[in-house]
């Protein structure tokens, strides 16, 4: 199994331009080339591949090309320097600057428990520095994970964004691949992402001593009833696991549906005549709908009045019938028209379009028949009177 060892921040260095006075002068006056690694002595498990972070420093010298080498290594061990993912044998370091590389060491297949000594050399035309590194093969810290929640309890409606943030830390002695799991109530879904990412995660690598921020995004049905819902987030490897508990305090949410009687969304009306249309308002949500007000969008010249005009409260699962008195324009011709009806309240709204068919009034039909009859009578009388002449 190949694992990378991540060192922490320690530095080792000596000056070379004036070695006789280096120990007597303050650190700011050191001049020379030197190489450092955070932990020059550490322990690993057997058969592990080892990666060390190395830093090459130029303290007060002109720009330098610095060669890198593992000048001393136990039999059977190999070492290679890596920079930007490529094998490197030298780095360029400006005055007062530094260059970072990685040293990857592969243990011998015959390596047994014990301490192995290495020397890492950095050299240029102006100076040379050798850093001793000791690697002990033996017991390491057992695998261990910890999960720390930022805000373990969130409150909101079913339509709210429940995003729980946590930090997962690898406190063991080796790198690991961490799996993410969640135990949630039925009807809930959880998606794990990085703190500032959107890509869904099911697992991720975590180096020894490192920490990663994870966000658990929880979705639920809008019909979820008000209540307290706990769920557990678990981080696990093949050898260790840790978990933490989150709590969702769901306040419930109203949901409105507008329909006509018999679920019809159509009606008939006559020009210039008031026609009542019954509208059924139903709350299918998990919380009461409050302060509902009714409004309409209608064709030009039309009038719509509601009875009642508002509802103080509509409980979950309840319904209420209201009447929309629709009066088409006196100039409306026969045909289909759309009347939009809306109900809105505290944080909720719903609307529906009713197709209203305008028909010709019966009275105008009678008047038309009478006009035609009168015209026929006048025509007959005229023929009788003048036809004889």
Phi and psi in degrees as a GROMACS rama.xvg file:
@    title "Ramachandran Plot"
@    xaxis  label "Phi"
@    yaxis  label "Psi"
@TYPE xy
-100.769  120.008  UNK-2
-129.185  146.915  UNK-3
-101.139  135.146  UNK-4
-94.9787  122.512  UNK-5
-99.6654  113.882  UNK-6
-76.3072  162.821  UNK-7
-106.639  -166.517  UNK-8
-93.0668  101.491  UNK-9
-136.566  152.711  UNK-10
-134.595  142.793  UNK-11
-128.379  133.204  UNK-12
-164.978  157.062  UNK-13
-141.116  154.779  UNK-14
-92.0148  155.551  UNK-15
-128.35  -23.4567  UNK-16
-62.0494  -36.2297  UNK-17
-134.728  69.9761  UNK-18
-61.821  -29.2009  UNK-19
-69.2257  -28.7283  UNK-20
-105.987  -2.0483  UNK-21
-61.6991  -39.3856  UNK-22
-71.0017  -20.6763  UNK-23
-93.2387  -17.7915  UNK-24
-95.3368  153.879  UNK-25
-64.4346  159.892  UNK-26
-57.8012  -32.6027  UNK-27
-66.5973  -17.382  UNK-28
-99.538  2.71584  UNK-29
-61.1988  139.143  UNK-30
-130.891  134.382  UNK-31
148.259  -177.697  UNK-32
-107.064  131.412  UNK-33
-147.453  158.215  UNK-34
-125.217  142.907  UNK-35
-137.063  158.916  UNK-36
-143.314  145.441  UNK-37
-56.8865  -46.9017  UNK-38
-122.966  99.1445  UNK-39
-78.6473  -1.07932  UNK-40
-145.985  125.513  UNK-41
-160.13  173.434  UNK-42
-118.004  146.686  UNK-43
-137.448  165.002  UNK-44
-80.6007  159.376  UNK-45
-61.9556  145.311  UNK-46
70.9952  11.0421  UNK-47
-83.5801  139.935  UNK-48
-79.0712  141.454  UNK-49
-121.281  132.2  UNK-50
-124.876  124.613  UNK-51
-112.407  137.56  UNK-52
-82.1982  122.36  UNK-53
-117.801  144.252  UNK-54
-128.737  126.399  UNK-55
-100.125  126.885  UNK-56
-113.197  142.575  UNK-57
-115.898  106.908  UNK-58
-105.725  95.0294  UNK-59
81.3052  8.6443  UNK-60
-102.336  163.699  UNK-61
-62.0565  170.113  UNK-62
-53.0945  136.689  UNK-63
-131.33  139.802  UNK-64
-92.1903  122.517  UNK-65
-114.671  120.628  UNK-66
-81.3167  147.791  UNK-67
-120.832  142.185  UNK-68
-161.201  146.015  UNK-69
-92.2923  95.055  UNK-70
-76.2165  -18.2189  UNK-71
-144.055  129.998  UNK-72
-149.935  148.268  UNK-73
-64.081  157.789  UNK-74
-58.8357  135.279  UNK-75
87.6144  -11.6464  UNK-76
-89.2416  145.479  UNK-77
-127.458  150.857  UNK-78
-138.634  144.644  UNK-79
-143.849  140.734  UNK-80
-93.135  139.881  UNK-81
-125.625  136.693  UNK-82
-137.018  122.207  UNK-83
54.5487  36.6336  UNK-84
81.2767  -0.833114  UNK-85
-111.539  152.921  UNK-86
-72.1585  132.727  UNK-87
-129.462  151.696  UNK-88
-117.906  -10.1116  UNK-89
-155.429  159.133  UNK-90
-132.274  158.951  UNK-91
-109.227  129.106  UNK-92
-127.929  122.253  UNK-93
-77.3766  165.019  UNK-94
-59.0608  131.486  UNK-95
70.9277  8.84589  UNK-96
-109.584  -176.895  UNK-97
-148.684  158.555  UNK-98
-129.342  138.204  UNK-99
-106.904  135.681  UNK-100
-139.222  171.956  UNK-101
-120.3  141.407  UNK-102
-110.651  117.118  UNK-103
-103.292  123.741  UNK-104
-112.277  131.069  UNK-105
-108.413  122.576  UNK-106
-72.4257  157.681  UNK-107
-67.0571  146.838  UNK-108
-65.35  -17.942  UNK-109
-101.682  8.83684  UNK-110
-64.0871  133.749  UNK-111
-119.812  178.404  UNK-112
-61.1527  132.034  UNK-113
155.947  -175.392  UNK-114
-108.536  131.853  UNK-115
-118.488  132.407  UNK-116
-106.584  137.482  UNK-117
-129.769  160.076  UNK-118
-131.199  125.644  UNK-119
-107.118  123.618  UNK-120
-111.068  138.191  UNK-121
-123.832  123.431  UNK-122
-140.655  145.371  UNK-123
-137.409  -176.205  UNK-124
-66.448  -24.6886  UNK-125
-95.4796  -25.8098  UNK-126
-160.109  166.777  UNK-127
-145.4  143.697  UNK-128
-141.124  140.011  UNK-129
-122.926  127.53  UNK-130
-110.505  119.828  UNK-131
-77.3951  138.993  UNK-132
-130.777  129.957  UNK-133
-113.349  127.521  UNK-134
-120.073  123.662  UNK-135
-105.027  127.141  UNK-136
-96.4219  123.11  UNK-137
172.412  -142.598  UNK-138
-74.5985  138.455  UNK-139
-124.674  172.21  UNK-140
-60.98  136.482  UNK-141
-66.6064  156.468  UNK-142
-57.6973  137.602  UNK-143
-156.994  134.468  UNK-144
-121.084  153.296  UNK-145
-136.111  144.861  UNK-146
-124.309  125.614  UNK-147
-122.453  121.326  UNK-148
-85.4892  138.431  UNK-149
-76.8685  -56.4258  UNK-150
-128.851  100.212  UNK-151
-73.2339  -16.0851  UNK-152
-129.825  129.61  UNK-153
-127.815  149.392  UNK-154
-125.446  139  UNK-155
175.599  178.873  UNK-156
-85.2358  168.931  UNK-157
-57.9394  -24.9545  UNK-158
-87.768  0.976144  UNK-159
-75.8781  163.857  UNK-160
-91.9339  103.743  UNK-161
-90.702  103.788  UNK-162
-124.188  108.126  UNK-163
-97.8231  124.425  UNK-164
-103.404  140.211  UNK-165
-148.123  166.13  UNK-166
-123.36  126.993  UNK-167
-108.508  128.028  UNK-168
-121.444  136.959  UNK-169
-92.7739  103.567  UNK-170
-97.8331  9.41852  UNK-171
-87.8299  -175.26  UNK-172
-95.19  2.1845  UNK-173
-138.862  161.629  UNK-174
-69.9528  159.661  UNK-175
-151.1  160.117  UNK-176
-106.399  119.752  UNK-177
-99.4892  126.961  UNK-178
-94.4089  145.352  UNK-179
-112.262  133.742  UNK-180
-137.866  157.78  UNK-181
-143.497  134.854  UNK-182
-105.842  104.134  UNK-183
-118.969  158.912  UNK-184
-64.3911  159.281  UNK-185
-57.6508  141.245  UNK-186
90.829  -3.65385  UNK-187
-108.607  146.517  UNK-188
-127.415  141.291  UNK-189
-123.346  134.184  UNK-190
-124.059  129.184  UNK-191
-98.1658  134.742  UNK-192
-137.718  166.731  UNK-193
-68.1123  162.848  UNK-194
-55.486  -42.0179  UNK-195
-117.502  25.7393  UNK-196
-118.14  173.069  UNK-197
-120.873  -11.3623  UNK-198
-70.1797  128.826  UNK-199
-71.6463  137.843  UNK-200
-114.868  142.43  UNK-201
-117.059  -22.5929  UNK-202
-159.224  164.946  UNK-203
-161.491  152.953  UNK-204
-79.3669  144.847  UNK-205
-141.305  116.198  UNK-206
-73.0689  157.747  UNK-207
-58.9342  129.842  UNK-208
83.4554  -6.80632  UNK-209
-90.2178  164.872  UNK-210
-134.331  143.974  UNK-211
-132.17  137.977  UNK-212
-91.5765  128.399  UNK-213
-125.618  142.535  UNK-214
-115.294  128.405  UNK-215
-102.085  113.468  UNK-216
-100.549  122.03  UNK-217
-109.814  129.439  UNK-218
-114.584  148.869  UNK-219
-146.277  164.257  UNK-220
-68.4652  146.331  UNK-221
-64.6057  -19.6477  UNK-222
-87.1073  5.19963  UNK-223
-58.0419  130.057  UNK-224
-73.8504  152.043  UNK-225
-62.1257  141.232  UNK-226
163.548  -176.224  UNK-227
-107.776  126.003  UNK-228
-126.246  107.807  UNK-229
-86.5145  153.664  UNK-230
-149.647  156.398  UNK-231
-110.365  132.121  UNK-232
-104.063  130.023  UNK-233
-124.889  135.129  UNK-234
-113.54  130.912  UNK-235
-144.382  147.959  UNK-236
-119.44  -171.742  UNK-237
-70.3486  -16.6369  UNK-238
-126.003  -8.06196  UNK-239
-150.799  158.032  UNK-240
-154.185  158.257  UNK-241
-151.697  154.294  UNK-242
-145.195  167.601  UNK-243
-146.999  155.931  UNK-244
-109.889  135.29  UNK-245
-112.736  159.04  UNK-246
-134.477  131.211  UNK-247
-107.443  121.55  UNK-248
-99.9706  100.421  UNK-249
-90.2795  124.437  UNK-250
-89.9518  -10.0257  UNK-251
87.6979  160.923  UNK-252
-150.251  135.85  UNK-253
-78.2854  152.268  UNK-254
-144.231  122.887  UNK-255
-104.821  145.627  UNK-256
-132.116  130.915  UNK-257
-110.289  127.746  UNK-258
-143.883  167.916  UNK-259
-90.1789  176.882  UNK-260
-60.9045  136.359  UNK-261
67.9428  21.6709  UNK-262
61.6008  22.6794  UNK-263
-86.3555  145.688  UNK-264
-119.883  42.8113  UNK-265
-144.807  157.552  UNK-266
-158.107  168.737  UNK-267
-122.154  147.197  UNK-268
-150.432  167.069  UNK-269
-120.277  143.899  UNK-270
-55.4337  133.504  UNK-271
66.4306  8.2782  UNK-272
-115.952  136.485  UNK-273
-75.4832  127.48  UNK-274
-123.857  122.586  UNK-275
-78.9836  133.387  UNK-276
-123.481  121.605  UNK-277
-83.8063  131.566  UNK-278
-122.073  131.253  UNK-279
-102.26  121.354  UNK-280
-104.891  122.023  UNK-281
-121.691  134.833  UNK-282
-100.535  103.589  UNK-283
-95.4989  5.97821  UNK-284
-83.821  -167.719  UNK-285
-107.986  5.41938  UNK-286
-138.869  159.875  UNK-287
-70.0233  142.009  UNK-288
-93.6915  126.827  UNK-289
-120.613  151.544  UNK-290
54.7042  51.567  UNK-291
-80.9677  132.439  UNK-292
-122.586  141.202  UNK-293
-103.24  141.518  UNK-294
-148.081  166.826  UNK-295
-143.204  152.202  UNK-296
-118.123  121.849  UNK-297
-133.502  164.189  UNK-298
-61.953  160.417  UNK-299
-60.0236  133.693  UNK-300
88.0271  -6.67773  UNK-301
-87.5761  159.31  UNK-302
-128.877  137.873  UNK-303
-133.369  124.712  UNK-304
-126.503  137.646  UNK-305
-105.659  143.264  UNK-306
-133.654  110.089  UNK-307
-76.6533  167.27  UNK-308
-82.4658  -18.445  UNK-309
-152.952  162.698  UNK-310
-128.646  129.703  UNK-311
-68.6125  -43.547  UNK-312
-154.027  145.062  UNK-313
-133.284  110.162  UNK-314
-67.493  158.844  UNK-315
-58.7252  131.929  UNK-316
82.1816  -4.35494  UNK-317
-92.6662  164.492  UNK-318
-140.328  160.35  UNK-319
-144.176  135.282  UNK-320
-97.9293  129.975  UNK-321
-122.981  158.791  UNK-322
-112.366  128.456  UNK-323
-103.781  112.37  UNK-324
-87.4494  107.281  UNK-325
-103.222  127.104  UNK-326
-121.635  105.171  UNK-327
-66.1983  160.35  UNK-328
-63.1314  148.278  UNK-329
-64.3885  -20.6746  UNK-330
-95.5439  2.65155  UNK-331
-64.7661  131.621  UNK-332
-94.3461  165.139  UNK-333
-61.2946  136.005  UNK-334
155.709  -175.091  UNK-335
-100.261  137.786  UNK-336
-132.983  153.388  UNK-337
-106.52  129.848  UNK-338
-118.825  116.824  UNK-339
-89.6795  133.292  UNK-340
-119.093  131.999  UNK-341
-127.806  145.866  UNK-342
-128.216  124.127  UNK-343
-135.722  145.862  UNK-344
-146.823  -148.235  UNK-345
-72.5138  98.9718  UNK-346
72.9071  18.3373  UNK-347
-151.257  152.067  UNK-348
-157.958  159.343  UNK-349
-154.293  154.785  UNK-350
-148.531  162.389  UNK-351
-152.63  148.12  UNK-352
-104.045  127.19  UNK-353
-106.494  125.702  UNK-354
-82.564  117.915  UNK-355
-109.97  120.008  UNK-356
-96.4766  119.328  UNK-357
-90.0119  127.378  UNK-358
-112.61  159.672  UNK-359
-74.1473  137.012  UNK-360
-65.4408  142.028  UNK-361
-60.0055  -37.083  UNK-362
-59.9118  -42.576  UNK-363
-67.2609  -30.1876  UNK-364
-65.5456  -43.3946  UNK-365
-62.4922  -43.6597  UNK-366
-60.5669  -40.7626  UNK-367
-63.6301  -41.0307  UNK-368
-63.0088  -43.4598  UNK-369
-62.8821  -39.7684  UNK-370
-63.3484  -43.491  UNK-371
-64.4591  -42.2559  UNK-372
-62.4886  -42.5876  UNK-373
-62.4641  -39.8305  UNK-374
-64.2645  -39.4939  UNK-375
-65.1854  -42.2289  UNK-376
-61.2145  -44.6319  UNK-377
-61.7238  -41.0882  UNK-378
-65.1272  -41.6489  UNK-379
-64.1958  -45.7465  UNK-380
-60.9498  -39.5949  UNK-381
-66.1019  -40.1088  UNK-382
-66.2648  -41.5206  UNK-383
-64.2311  -42.8293  UNK-384
-75.3777  -48.9566  UNK-385
-87.4289  -20.2735  UNK-386
-67.3282  -32.4461  UNK-387
-68.4402  -26.2405  UNK-388
